[in-house]
């Protein structure tokens, strides 16, 4: 009797469309491994990502609003789950590889810094490295997880993670789905969070955009996902009119939220925190955990400190910064 993995692989051949990336056609892993009898290679990648330390830390990393008081604002983890849900919906409708799509979605932000994109910009500035969160996500998977062993993911998953946000598109249609799903998710949930924060209201969105895409977060996501599905599996995208209004929605978000003084007032403090942490570890590299001291010996101190700070949660970065900068009360 065939093992469960082989049955799944045969079902992929039968039921997925011609454009889909089949598990049996994977380019494989950097370090070859014996196949799992139950799970395909992409299912194993999904599970490795979910069980990683970096994935767990996403629950305490900022999406847009720094350290929000309410439990209902998005974090980097809830963003990741929303991307995975949207991407899987599209992949299933187009009969593309849902497991590959999910693995890329769940891993796409593993390397994101504390304090969202403000933290990313600050770390790039102080480290002297050409730091990007998508390259760092790949580095987490290949170099930093499991005490330096990495997760040994398949080439297709790593490619989708690396190319999920800018530049050259992913080599697989599943990776290209994640790139769109990421944008659909963050634009709509950032608007939702901004409305919750009182920064904007639903009616502030230009009427022609709401008429074209929908008058609620749910309606807009439905319109955008349907447009991607209708566009087909051969070339992942959406029709010209929907894409036009989608771009307009992003422009509205950038103008009214991403550069809004009320929403982003605390971001001015992020550079100071990141600079302070970086300077401290330059002077005290022994205060980093042993795995990062090993990286310092092999790849240089700047690289090790960048990895260490990038892996911090918002709370840990703030607490550590406070510990090294604020004098403690003297007690006898």
N, C-alpha and C positions, 0 to 999 in steps of 0.2 A: 504494500500500500504506500502511495506517495506521502511524503511528509507535508505538513500544513503549508510550509513555505512554497513548495513546488506547486501545490494546488492554486495558491494565490498567484503565482507567476503565470500559470496557464490561464487563469481567469483574466489576468491583465491582457494577455494576447487576444482573448476572445472578445472582451467587452470594451477595452479602451480604444480610442480613435487612433487613426494612423499617425497623428502628430504627437501622440503621447510618448513620454519617456518610460520605457519598460525597465523594470528592475534587472532583468537578465542582460540588458544592454548597457548597464552602468559601466563607467570607466574604472570603477573600483576605488579602493583605498590606497593611500600611500604605503601603508604596511598591510599586506594581504592577511586575511583572517579566514578561518574556517566558517562556513555559512551556518546560520542558526536554523535549526529544523522547523521552528515555528514562524519566525518573522523574516520578511524580506529585508534587503540591505537598507532601504529607505525607512522602513519601520524601526529598524534598530537605531538608525540615526536619530529619529524622532525621540525614541526612548532615552538615548544617551543625553540629548539636549535637555529634556525635561528633568532628568535626575542630576544635572550638573549644578555645581554651586553657583555659577554665574547666573543661571536661570532663576534660582531662588532669590538672589539678591535684587532682581528686577522689581520685586514688590515694594522696595524702599527707594526706588530711583524716580526722579521727577519726570513727568511727561512735559507739561507746560508750566503749571503753577508750582512754584517752589514751596515745598513743605506745607501743603494746604492743610487746614484744620479739619475740614469735612472729610468723612470716609468715602464720599461719593465722587471725588475727583479722580481722574485717571492717573495711574502710575505707569511706569514703563512695562510692568507685567500685564496689567489689564489691556494696555494698548496692544501688546503682543498677542494676547488671546483674541482680541477683536480682529486683528489682521488675519490670524489663522482661520477664524470662522468665516470671514468674507472670502478669503482665498480658497478655502475648501468648497464653499458653495459654488464658486465659479468653476473650479476644477471638476467637480462632480457633474455640473450641467454640461460642460464641454467634453466630458469623458476623457479627461487628462488624468495624470497620476496624482491622486489625492494624497497619498502618503508622502511623496516627494514634496508636494506643495506645502503640506503641514510641517514637515521637518524644516524647510527653509523659513517658513513663517515664524516658527517657534525660536529659531536661532538667529534671526536677522539682527536683533539688537543686543546680543549677549555682551558686546564690547562697549556698550554705551556708558558714558561717564555719569557721575552724579551731577545734579543740577541741569539735566537736559542738554540742549544745544549750547546753552551759555557755558556749561562746564566743558563741553567739547572745544569751543573756541578758546576758552581760557587755558586749557591744557595744551592746545596746539601752540599758543603764544609763549607760554613759559618753558615748555620742554625743548623748544628748538627742533622738534621733529615734525614731519608732515603728518600729523595725527588726524585720522578720521575714524569715526565710530564703526564704519563698515569694515575697514581693514582691521581694526582692533577686534571686531567680532570673529573674524577668521583667525586672528592670532590667539584668541581665547580658545577656540576649538582645536587649533593645531599645536599650541605651545603651552598655554597656561593651565588648562584644566588637568585634573588628576595628577597634581603634583609635578607638572611639567611633561607628562606623557602625552597630553592632548586626548581628544575624543576619537581621533582616527576616522573621521567622517568620509563619506563618499565624495568624489570630485563634483558631482552634480549639486549636492547640498552646499558645499563650500562655494561653488561658483554662484549659486543663487543668493547666498548671504552677501558675498562680496559686491554683487552688482544690483543690490536691491533698491538703490536710491538715486544714483547719478552715473553719468558716463555711459560706457558701453553696456548694452542690455545683456541679460543672462543668456547662456547658451541654450537653455531649455524653455519651452513654453510655460512650464510650471514656475520657473524662476521669474519669468516676465509677468505672470499673474501676481506673484507676491509683490512685485514692484508697484503695480497698480493698486492692489489691495491695501498696501501700506498707506498710500496716498489717500485712498477713499476713507480709510479708517481714521487717520489723524486729522484730516480736514473736518470731518463731520463730528468726531468726538471732541476736538478742540473747540469748535463752535458751541457744542453742548455744554462744555465746562465753562466757557466764557459767559454763556447765558446764566448758568448757575451762579457764577461769581458776580453777576450784575454788571459786567463790563459791556455787554451788548444785549440786545433783545432780538427775538426771532424776526420782528418786523424791521429791524435795521438792515437785514439782508435785502439787497435790491429786489424789487418786485419781479422783474423779468427773470432773475435767477431762480427765485422761489417758484414762479410759474413753470419754468422749464424743468427744474430738478425735483421740486417738492417743497411742501410747507412744514416739514418736520425732519428731524435727523433720520428717522426710520424711512420716510418716503424718499429722501434724497439717496440714501444708501441703496434702496431698492431700485431706483431709476438708474444709478450708476452701474450696479452689478448687472442689471438686465442689459444695459448697453454693451458691456463687455462680452456677455454671453452671446448676444445677437451678432456681435462682430465676428465671432467664430474662433476656432482653435488654431487655424493656420497662421494668423497674424493677430496676436493679442493686442487689443486696443479698444477704441470706441468710436462711434460715428462723429463726424466733424462738429455737428451742432452741440451734442452733449459734451464733447471735449472743450468746446468754446466756453460754455457756461460753467463747466467744472474749473477751468482755469480762472474764470472771473470770480468764482467762489473762493479760490485760494488767494487771489489778490485782495479780496475783501477781508479775509482772515488776517493776512499779513498786515494790512493797513490798520485794522481796528483792534487786533489782539496781539500779534507778535511784536508790534512796536508801540503798544499802548502803555503809557507811563504807569497807569494804575496796575495793570496786569503784570508788568515786568519790572516794577520798581526795585524789587529785591535782587534782581540780577546784577546790579552794579556792585554788589558785595561779593559775587562769585569769584571774580578775578583775584581779589585780595585773599580769599580763602585758599584758592588753588596756588597762588604765588607763595603764600605762607607755608603751606604744606610742602611744596617742592623745595623751598629753601631749607626747611627743617631737615628733610631727609637727605639733602645734599651734605649737610653738616653731620647728620646722625644716621648713616645708612644702616647701622646695626639695629636700629629700632624697627626696621621692616622685618617681616617674617622671613624665615630661612630660605624659602623658595625664591623670594625676590632678591635676596642677597646672592643666590646662585646665578640668577639672571644678570645681576650687576657684574659678577666676575666674568661671565661669558660674553655679554653683549653691551656692557657699559652701564654706568650708574644712571644716566639720563633715561635710558630705555627701561630700566628696572623701576625707577620712581614713577615714570609715566604709566607703566602697567599697574603699579600698586594703587595710584590715585584713581585711575580709570575704573578699577574694580570696586572702589568704595561706594557705599550707599550714601545718600544725602545726609542722613543722621550720623553715620560714622564719620564722615568728613567734617561735619560741623563740630561733633564732640571732640574729635582729635585736635582740630584747630583750636578749640577752646582750651583743651588741656595743655597745649604747648605755648599758648599766648597769654592766658589769663592767670595771674598769680593766685596760688592757693592760700586760703586763710591759715595762719599759723595757729597750731593748737599744741597744748602741753598735756 
